[in-house]
Amino acid sequence: MRQLVSWGAAGAMVFGGVVPYIPQYRDIRRTQNADGFSSYVCLVLLVANILRILFWFGRRFESPLLWQSIIMIITMLLMLKLCTEVRVSNELNVKRRSFAAADSKDEEIKAPPKRSYLDFDLNYFWHWSKFTDYVQCVLTFTGVTGYITYLWLDSSLFVETLGFLAVFTEAMLGVPQLYRNYQNRSTEGMSIKMVLMWTSGDTFKTVYFILNQAPFQFSICGLLQPCSLTAKGGSLEGALQMNKLV
């Protein structure tokens, strides 16, 4: 029975992290609108989990935590793919409607310029027009950080710092979504289920880290979760208030 509980906890750790994004993914597909979801959430999780995988090469921790990072990276890439396709499709639809409403043939509504990872324009960073640009960025980041890790793998200070950066980045997960809500002055399009699952997942992960004696960086992540929960709580409160108004 104890072994079954252990396997169940490991399975929940591996796949539980991606569950909150299922309702958000379905909402975006159903409404064909990704404005309510901050794609920077994907950026934060991609960076955090890539760093965590590199940390594993310097300090081997439990396999479920490693597989969780791999599954999360795949999930975030799928989220980015959907958000990019929906955003580009909406831009094209707006162009068609505007062009059809023009009173003169001389009037022409120009499509917004396509942004690429190779533009190196920080004003449009992470707002590119093709999913392949996001993949190129992720691969570049992985290659650079992987090479640096390979050179400094024998340094315990570097390895421990790498692990701390990984968990600290993940702990700040809710901040991009809170900022997006602030910019929009609305939580429309954000899944309440996702925020609730975020909160419950953070609690489960913290307990799992402590009981399984994970590296101290993971325990620090648990201590930093209140900061993240504050941001997530702000997002949830705004969403609940919006529902009451509706």
C-alpha positions in Angstrom: 0.0 0.0 0.0 2.9 2.3 0.8 4.4 1.6 -2.5 1.2 2.3 -4.3 0.9 5.7 -2.5 4.4 6.5 -3.5 3.8 5.7 -7.1 0.6 7.8 -7.0 2.4 10.7 -5.6 5.1 10.4 -8.2 2.6 10.3 -11.0 0.7 13.3 -9.6 4.0 15.2 -9.5 4.9 14.3 -13.1 1.6 15.1 -14.7 -0.1 17.3 -12.1 1.8 20.4 -13.1 0.2 20.4 -16.6 -3.4 19.8 -15.5 -4.1 23.5 -14.7 -3.4 24.4 -18.3 -5.9 22.0 -19.8 -9.0 24.2 -19.0 -7.1 27.3 -20.2 -6.1 25.5 -23.4 -9.7 24.4 -24.0 -11.0 28.0 -23.4 -8.6 29.5 -25.9 -9.6 26.9 -28.5 -13.3 27.4 -27.9 -13.3 31.2 -27.9 -10.4 31.6 -30.4 -9.1 34.4 -28.2 -5.8 34.3 -26.3 -5.8 37.9 -25.0 -6.7 36.9 -21.4 -3.7 34.5 -21.1 -0.2 35.9 -20.7 2.3 34.0 -22.9 5.0 35.1 -20.5 3.7 32.4 -18.2 5.0 30.0 -20.8 8.3 31.8 -20.9 8.7 31.6 -17.1 8.0 27.9 -17.0 10.2 27.1 -20.0 13.2 28.9 -18.5 12.5 27.4 -15.0 12.2 23.8 -16.3 15.2 24.1 -18.7 17.3 25.3 -15.8 16.0 22.5 -13.6 17.0 19.9 -16.1 20.5 21.3 -16.3 20.6 21.3 -12.5 19.9 17.6 -12.6 23.2 17.0 -14.4 25.0 18.6 -11.5 23.0 17.2 -8.7 20.8 14.2 -9.4 17.4 14.5 -7.8 14.3 12.3 -8.1 13.3 11.1 -11.5 9.7 12.3 -11.2 10.9 15.9 -10.8 13.0 15.5 -13.9 10.1 14.0 -15.9 7.8 16.8 -14.7 10.1 19.3 -16.3 10.2 17.5 -19.6 6.4 17.2 -19.7 6.0 20.9 -18.7 8.3 22.0 -21.5 6.2 20.1 -24.0 3.0 21.5 -22.6 4.2 25.1 -22.7 5.3 24.7 -26.3 1.8 23.4 -27.2 0.2 26.4 -25.4 2.5 28.8 -27.3 1.6 27.1 -30.6 -2.1 27.6 -30.0 -1.8 31.2 -28.7 0.3 32.2 -31.7 -2.0 30.6 -34.2 -5.1 32.3 -32.6 -3.4 35.7 -32.3 -2.2 35.6 -36.0 -5.6 34.4 -37.1 -7.4 37.2 -35.3 -5.1 39.8 -36.8 -5.9 38.5 -40.3 -9.6 38.5 -39.6 -9.5 42.2 -38.4 -7.7 43.1 -41.6 -10.3 41.4 -43.8 -13.2 43.2 -42.0 -11.5 46.5 -42.3 -10.7 46.1 -45.9 -14.3 45.0 -46.7 -15.6 48.1 -44.9 -13.4 50.5 -46.9 -15.3 53.0 -49.0 -12.6 53.6 -51.5 -10.3 51.3 -53.5 -7.5 53.7 -52.6 -7.9 52.8 -48.9 -5.8 49.9 -47.9 -5.5 48.5 -44.5 -2.0 47.2 -44.1 -1.4 44.0 -42.2 0.7 44.4 -39.0 4.3 43.6 -39.8 5.4 40.1 -39.0 7.7 39.9 -36.1 10.5 37.4 -36.0 13.0 36.1 -33.4 15.7 37.2 -35.7 14.5 40.9 -35.6 16.3 41.3 -32.3 13.7 44.0 -31.4 13.2 43.9 -27.6 9.9 45.8 -27.9 8.5 42.7 -29.6 10.3 40.1 -27.7 8.0 37.0 -27.2 5.4 38.5 -29.5 6.4 36.8 -32.7 4.3 35.8 -35.6 5.4 32.2 -36.0 5.7 29.4 -33.6 9.0 28.4 -35.0 10.5 31.6 -33.7 9.6 30.6 -30.2 11.2 27.2 -30.8 14.4 28.9 -32.1 14.5 31.1 -29.0 14.0 28.1 -26.6 16.7 26.1 -28.5 19.1 29.0 -28.4 18.6 29.5 -24.7 19.0 25.8 -24.0 22.2 25.6 -26.1 23.8 28.6 -24.4 22.9 27.7 -20.9 23.7 24.0 -21.6 27.2 25.0 -22.8 27.8 27.2 -19.8 26.6 24.5 -17.5 29.0 22.0 -19.2 31.9 24.3 -18.6 31.1 25.0 -14.9 29.6 21.6 -14.0 32.5 20.9 -11.6 31.7 24.0 -9.6 29.4 23.3 -6.7 28.6 27.0 -6.3 27.5 27.3 -9.9 25.4 24.1 -9.7 23.6 25.2 -6.5 23.1 28.7 -7.9 21.6 27.2 -11.1 19.2 25.2 -9.0 18.1 28.2 -7.0 17.5 30.2 -10.2 15.4 27.4 -11.5 13.1 27.2 -8.5 13.0 31.0 -8.0 11.9 31.6 -11.5 9.1 29.0 -11.1 8.0 30.6 -7.8 7.3 33.8 -9.7 5.0 32.1 -12.1 1.9 34.1 -11.2 3.4 37.5 -11.8 3.1 37.7 -15.6 -0.6 36.7 -15.5 -1.2 39.3 -12.8 0.5 42.0 -14.9 -1.5 41.0 -18.0 -4.7 41.3 -15.9 -3.6 44.8 -14.8 -2.8 45.8 -18.4 -6.2 44.6 -19.6 -8.0 46.0 -16.6 -9.9 42.7 -16.8 -9.6 39.0 -16.2 -11.7 38.0 -19.2 -10.3 35.0 -21.0 -8.3 33.8 -18.0 -9.4 30.4 -16.6 -10.4 30.5 -12.9 -9.9 26.7 -12.8 -6.2 27.3 -13.9 -5.6 29.7 -11.0 -7.3 27.4 -8.5 -5.2 24.4 -9.7 -2.1 26.5 -9.5 -2.7 27.2 -5.8 -3.5 23.6 -4.9 -0.5 22.3 -7.0 1.9 24.7 -5.2 0.7 23.3 -1.9 1.1 19.7 -3.1 4.6 20.3 -4.5 5.8 21.9 -1.3 4.7 19.0 0.8 6.2 16.5 -1.7 9.6 18.3 -1.7 9.7 18.2 2.1 8.6 14.6 2.5 11.0 13.3 -0.2 13.9 15.3 1.0 14.5 17.0 -2.3 17.5 19.3 -2.7 17.2 22.4 -0.5 16.5 24.6 -3.6 13.1 22.9 -3.9 12.3 23.6 -0.3 13.3 27.3 -0.9 10.8 27.2 -3.7 8.1 26.1 -1.3 9.0 29.1 1.0 8.8 31.5 -1.9 5.4 30.2 -3.0 3.6 32.8 -0.8 4.9 35.5 -3.1 3.6 33.6 -6.1 0.3 32.8 -4.3 -0.2 36.6 -3.7 0.0 37.2 -7.5 -2.2 34.2 -8.2 -4.7 35.3 -5.5 -4.9 38.7 -7.1 -5.7 37.2 -10.5 -8.3 34.9 -8.9 -9.9 37.7 -6.9 -10.2 39.8 -10.1 -11.7 36.9 -12.0 -14.3 36.2 -9.3 -15.3 39.9 -9.2 -15.6 39.9 -13.0 -17.9 36.9 -12.8 -20.1 38.7 -10.2 -20.4 41.7 -12.5 -21.4 39.4 -15.4 
